[in-house]
Amino acid sequence: MKNRARLIVVLGIIGSSVLMQWTPATASPVYVFPVTGCEVKYAHSHHDYPATDILAKAGCTFVAPTSGVVDEVNRVDTWSGKSNLGADRGGLYVSIIGDDGVRYYGSHLRSIPKSIQPGTIVVAGRVLGAIGATGSARGTAPHVHFGISWPTPIDAGAWWVRRGEVFPWKYLDAWKVGKDLSPRKEVSAKKLKSGEIPPVSK
Ligand SMILES: [Zn+2]
């Protein structure tokens, strides 16, 4: 009887370890909604080009929607209402290049953590900044202007790509309810051939 009891215990241990190996690990989401811990509002529209303004209280957290590497960081608000230069309108902003090859851009930020530098590797949900109203958002309700585009060389001439090239709300709606929806295909389909003239001038 002793031996049989021992056998049952051994079989039980083997059985449970096999079961543990068979249980698939819970996969962490690849995409997360880019504002966390706050109530948000965003319209399924944007003035004159594809992007989304996500309204939230000033200081709410803008996070990396997916894992990747920090692309551009601008910590100085140089926007002036008089000149209203396109390259300055974002105020404080961060963009990342996701592991999916897509660039994600958030602007009008109030502040950006010191740890966020070009080249910093980030995971989905990493804090990229605090929501504010810098750049051309000065005097408006705090929001993060969220743009989805393709990577371009870092220079002022590419600001019109950085600010957004595909409509983001389809993806935002999905990420908000925990669905993984990647803009990778839509972005690569729209990506301009190098040498093509920008569709937007100012
Ligand atoms: Zn906007």
Residues whose N, C-alpha, C, O or C-beta is under 5 A from the ligand:
A	BS01	ZN	D53 H145
